Amino acid sequence: MERLEGSRTSDQTSDLPEGRSPWPALWAMVLGFFMILVDSTIVSVATPAIMIALDADVNAVVWVTSAYLLAYAVPLLITGRLGDRYGPKRLYLLGLTIFTLASLWCGLTGTITMLVIARVVQGLGASLLTPQTMAVITRTFPAASRGKAMALWGATAGVAMLVGPIAGGVLVDGPGWEWIFFVNVPVGVFGLLLAVRLVPRLGTHTHSFDWLGVVLSAIGMFLLVFGIQEGESYDWGAITGIVSVPLLIAVGLVVLGAFIWWQNRNPREPLVPLSLFRDRNFGIANIAISTVGFAITAMTFPFMLYAQAVRGMTPTAAALLLAPMALLSAALAPLAGTLTDRLHPRGLTAFGIGATTIALFWLSQIMHEGTPTWELLLPMILMGLGGPFMWSPIGATATRNLPMSAAGAGAGVYNTTRQVGAVLGSAAIAVIMEARLAIELPGVPTGGGSFQTGGTMPAEVASGFADAMAQSMILPAAVLLVGFVAVLFFERPLHQVA
């Protein structure tokens, strides 16, 4: 396997002074990461309530998530570099401050348009925060024990998957959907105080900034996501004048192609150092995590709408369907981290992604109007078994061979591909749901008033709606299959406990 230029054995040690434990800093930063994950899962549970309160249709309310993910994903390529340049602690504190204030703004909005705008600002804060956590793991934990630190990430995701939906259900059923955002404010303030005290100031590296790359990637991603998500609204035809949905998608792909070309030709320092992909594991990990981000983001929308609109569950009851998955993910995360440091990543990740893929296909076959609740819990248990063996091994394998000087860039690229997958998952699932609803329920409106929760959907509508949501679940399962094939080509990392 070809080594990265500039990689040295010394690069794989730690940036911390000898004798100082990296764990307190990581625990402090994980709180902010936890808040971001909770926020995402809370919003998915509150989707029907937001549709009703703000009189929005399916496509409009999905933009509440898509706009956030898009604003989150695009800047990640440069925010990782900013952490290298100005220090991960400074960028983490700035990102957490912006995210906390934007959460307050989200709760105070009264229209779907203003909520989407506030979510964009939230996404910008999240993009500043996230790569700093991963960069600190890379720079403060020796490579051979990095899997345990990544396991904390896995446990954080598992706990957030449980706390987010349940907390969201309780808040939506109680004081109202606005409180899913207000709850971030005290947590964000506490997280800021912890980070100021516990996160160390690490050394910085001088970087130039590829502003042309930022512009090309932002324009390309926006055009692609907008075209995909809004295509159904315009019958995949003209939007206005000579502008059409296919044209937007085509131009978006061309601009993204120009972005990649520029990254290869940039004579200074490209936004995406293509040299990182000389390491096979880094490249494969980016493919895999993008499919995971796509699938996990996409599956929550049809499942939550099915549970609340078809089965008449309250947001809290619907969220409890995710409890087996979340509890198992959190419980198995330490084991996954230990095994990540010792075993070949190919087997671990293939098991994790394979189990999750099977669970999603399984759900697509049983999401009917009269399915017993216990039957829905079985694939959730399988997803809980698979989840820890996706997040921790993929993340640790991606960063294991990175030199310290590339920690921020590597974290930025990795988190960007994960979030790009999530953005495309959010956009694509909206298209599939709209298309399947149009086929299964022709002539039935999909506005907010059509999706009452906690009651019973009319029998003539419920069966078709359930079928549409079940069919939509096939998309994330199929995309995850690509990730399964990719991880079969992982190599054993250079720096791993034998």
N, C-alpha and C positions, 0 to 999 in steps of 0.2 A: 504493500500500500504506500502511496506517495505521501511523504510528510509535508506539512505546511511549511512554507518558507519562513524562516525565523523561529521555528518551534525548537525549544530546548528542553532538556529534562528539568532544569531549574524553573522553567516556566510553569511546570506542573506542580509546584509546591504552593505556598500561600503568601499573600501580600501582607498578612498580619504579623506584628511583632511576635517573636518566639514566646510561647507560654500563654498567649491570649486566645481564649476560645472564640470561635466564630459563631457559636450557637445563639448567644443573646441578641446579636445584631440581626441574625436571620429571623428569629422569633418576632422581633419588632417589625421587620419589613413584611413578614408574612401577614401581619394584621391588615395592612393596606391591600395586599393581594387578595386576601380573604374578602374584604369589603367589595372589591370589584367583582369577584365571582358571585357573591351573594346578590349583588345588585342585578346581575344578569339573570339569575334564576328567579329572583323575585318578580322581575318584569314579565317573564314568561307566564308565571302563574296569574299575574294581574291583567293579562291581555284582554280577556273578555270584559272585565270590569272597566278598563280604560275605553274599550269600544263603546260601551253603553254610556259612560259618563261624558265622553267627548264626541259622541255621535259619529264614530269613525268606522269605516269598513275594514275588511281583513287586510287589504293591501296597505292602507294608510297606517294602521296600527303596527304592522310589521316594520314600517319605516322607523318607528320608535327604537327598535333594536338595530335595524340595518344602518341607520345614520350614526348611532353610537359605535357600532363595530367598524364602520368605514373610517370615522374620525379617529378611532383607536388604532386601526391597522396601518394607515398610510404614513403617519409620522414616526412609526416605530423604527424605520430604517435610519432615521437621523437622531432620534432620542437616545438610542444606544450609544451612538458616537458622542452625543452631548455629555453623556455620563462619563465616557472616557476623558473628554476634554475638561469638564468642570467638576468632575467627581460625582459618583453615584449618589452620595448622600444628599447633595444639593438638589439634584434632579428629582430624587425620590420625594423630598420635602415639598418641592414646587408642585409636582404632580398630585400629591395627596391633598395639598391646599386647594388646587383648582377643582379636583374631583369633589371635595367636600362642599365647596361653595356652589358648584353646579348642581349638586344633589338638592340643596335648598331651593335653587331656582326651579328645578323640575317639579318639586312639590307645590310650588306656588303658581304654576301655569294653569290656564283655564281653557286652552285650545290645543288641538292636536299639533298644529303648526309650531306653536311656541314650545311645546314639549319636545318635538323633534330637534329644534334649535338648541334647547338646553341640553339635550342628550349629546349633541355634537360637542359641546364644550366639555361635558363629562368624559367623552371619549378621548379628547385631547389630554385631559388630566391623567387618564388611565395609561395613555401611550407614553407619557413621561415617567410614570411610576414603574410599570411592569418590567422593562428590560434591566432596570437597576437591581431588582431583586435577583434576577438570574446572573447578572454580571458579578454581584457580590458573592454568590455561591461559587462561581468559577474562580474568583480571585482570592477567596479566603479559605476554601476547603481544598485539601490535597486531592488530586484526581482520583486516587485509589479509594477514597472514602466519600466521593461526591454523591454516590447513589443514595446514601442515607439522608443527605441534605435534600436531594430531589424527592425522596420519599415524603419529606415534610410537605413539599408542594403537593404530592399526591393526596396526602391526608387532608391538607387544606381544601383541595377540590372536593374530596368526599364529604367533609363536614359542611362545606358551603352548599353542596347539592342537597343536603338534608335541611340545614338551618334556613337557607334562602326560601325554598318553596313553602315550608311550614310557617316561617315568620311572615312571608308574603300573604299566605292564606289567612293567618290570624289578623294581620293588619287590614287586609281588604275586607274581611268579614266584620271587623270592628270599626276603627276610626275612619277607614277609607283608603283608597288606592294611593292617595298623596303621601301617606305615611311610609310607603315602601322606599321613598326617597328621603323623607325627613329623618328616618332612623340612621342614615349614614352620617349625619352631622355630629352627634356625640361620639360615635365610633371613630370618625375621622380626626376629631380633636384629640382624643386619647391616643390614637396612632401617631399623630404628630409629636406629642410629648414623649412617647416612648422612643421614636426614631431619633429625636434630638439628643436624647441621653445615651442610647445604646449603639447606634450605627456609627462605625468609625469613618474617619475621613481617609480615603485611600488615595494613593498616588494618581496623578493624571497623566495622560498621553496627548501629545499635540496632534490634532487632526485638521485637515481642511474639510470644507463642507461642500458637497455636490448639490448645489441649489437647482441646477438644471435637472438632475436626477429626481429631486423632490417634486418639481413641477410636472415632469413627465409621468411619474408614478401616480401622483394624485389625480391628474386629468384622466389618465388611462383607466384607473380603478373606478372613478366616479362614473364615467361613460359606460363602462361594462356593467357595473352593478345597477345603475339606473335603467339601462336598456333591458336587462334581464328581469328586474322586478316590476317595471312598469309595462312590459311588453303586452301582458294580458289585457291591461286597461285600454290599450290602443289597438287591440286585435292584431298585434304584431305588424301594424302598418304605419301610416303617416301620423306624426305628432302635430306638426304644423308646417305648412309650405313644403319645402323639399326635405325637411328633416323627418326621418322615419326611425322606428325602433331598430330594424336591421342595420341602418346606417350608423346609428350610435354605437351599437355593439361592434361593428366592423372597425370604426374609427378608434374605439377603445382598445381593441386588440392591436391595431397598427401602432398606436401610441405606446402601448406596453412593449411591443416589439422594438420600437425606437429606444425605449428606456434600457432594454437589455443590451442593444447594440452600443449605446452610449457607455454603459457600465464596462463593456469590454474595451472601448476606445479611449476612455477618460485618461489623459496623461498624468493626472495628479492622484487623487484618492477617490475611487468610486464609492457611491453610496452602498452598493452591494459588492464587496470584494469577492469576485468570482474565484479567486484563489482558495477561498475557504472550501469550495466544492471539490477541490482536489482530494480532500479526504472523503472517501466513499461513504463513511458512516454519517458525516454531516449532511451530505446530499440526500441520502435515503431518509434520515430522520426528518428532514424538512418536508419531503413528500408525504411521509407517514403522518406527521402532526397536522398537516393541512387537511388531510382526509378526516382525521379525528375531530378537528375543529369544525369542519363542515357537518359531520354527522351528529355530533352532540348538540350543536346549535339548532340544526334543522329538526331533529326529532321532538324537541320540546313543544313546538307550536301545535302540530296536529294532535299530539297526545293530550296536552292540557285542554285544548278546545273540545276534544272528544270526551274527556272525563267530565268537564263542566257543562257543556252544552247538550251532549247526548245522554250521559248518565245522571245529569241533574245534581252533580256533586258541588258542594261549596268549594271555594278555593283551598281551604284548609284540608278538606277531605281528599281533594284531587292531589294536593301536594304530598299527602301521606302515602300515596301509591309509589312515590319515589323513595320512601324510607328504606326499604330493603337494599336497594342499590347503593344509597349513600352510606348506610351503616357498614355494609360489607367493604365498600371502597376505603373508608376511613380505617377500619379494623385491619385490613390487609396491607395498607400502605407501608408500615414498617417492614413487613416481610418482603414486600416487593423491593424496597430499598436495599435490604441486606443481600437479596439474591442478585440485584443489579450490579453490585460491587464484585460479585464472584462468578456469575454464570454468563454464558454467551448471550448477548441480547437478542439473537435471532429467535430462540425458543420462547423467551419470556414475552416478547412483543407479539409474536405470532399467536400465542395463546390469548393474550389480552384483546387484540384486535379481532381475532377469530370468534371469541366468545361474544363480544359486543355485536359483531355482525349477525351472528345467529340469533341473538336476542331481538335485534331490530326486525329481521325477517319474521321471526316468531310473532312479534306484536302485530305486524301487518296482516297476519292471518287470523288473529283472534279479537281484533278491535271491532266487535259487533255490538249491537244495541243491548242484547241480553246476556253478554258474557259475564260469568260469575267473577266477582272481584278477586278471589283467590287465584284464578287462572291468569289474571293480568300480572299478579305479583311474581309468578314463576320466571318470566323473562327478565323482570327487574332484578331478581336474585342473580341470574346469569350475568347481567350487565355489571352488577356489583362485584362479582368474581373476576371479571375481565378488566374493569377500569384501572385498578392499581398497576396492572402489568402493561398498560399503555403509557400513562403519563410519566412515571418515574424512569423506566428503562429508555424510552425514546429521548427524554430530555437529557439524561445523564450521558447517553451514547453520543448525542449531538455535540456536547461540549467537552467531552473527555480529552480530546487531543488538541483543543484550541490553545494557542499561546496566550499568555496573559495580556499582551498588547492588543489582541483581537477579541478580548472578552466582551467588550461592549458591542462591537460590530457583529460578532457571532450571535449574541443574545438578541440584538435588534433584528437580524435576519430570521432567526428561528421564531421569535414571537410574531414577526410580521407574517410569515407563512401560515402560522397557526391562525392568526386573526383574519388573513385573507380567506382562508378556508371557511372561517365562521361567517364572514361577510357574504361569500358566495352561497353558503348554506342557507342563510337567512333570506337572501334574495330568491334563490331557486325554490325553496319550499313554499314561498308565497305564490310563485307561479304555478307550482303543481297543485296546491290547495285550491286556488281559484279555478284552475282548469278542471280538476276533478269535481268540484262543486257544480260547475256549469254543466257537466255531463250527467252527474247523478241527480241534481236538483235544478233542472232547467227552469228559468223564470223566477226562482226564489231569490230575493234580495239577500246580500251578505253584509248589510249594515249593522251598526252596533245594536239596534233594537231587536235584531233577529237572534241574538245569542244571550238570552237570559240564563243565569246560573242559579244553582240551588233549586231548580224547579224541573218540570218535565217538558221536554221538547215534544211537539205534536208528533204522533206516531207516523203520519204520512211524510214527515220531514226527517225524523231521527234516523231511520234506517239508511237513507241515502247519504245523510251527513256522515254517519259512522263509516260507511263504505269509502267515501271520499277521503276521510282522514286516514283510514287504514291503508289505502292505496298510496297515499303520500309518503308513508313510512318506508316504502320500498326504495325511494331515492337515497336517503342517507345510508341505508344498508348497502346499496350497490356501490356508492362512492367509497365506503369503508373497505370494500373488497380490494380496491386499488392499493390502499395502505397495507393490507394483509400481504399482497404479493410483493410489495416493495421491501418490507422488513425481512423477507426471506433471504435478501442479499446482504444483510448486515455482516460485518466482520467483527472478530473479537477486538475490542479496543486495545491500543498500545499500552495504556496505563490502567491496568486492572489487576485486582488481587487474583492470584492464581488459584 
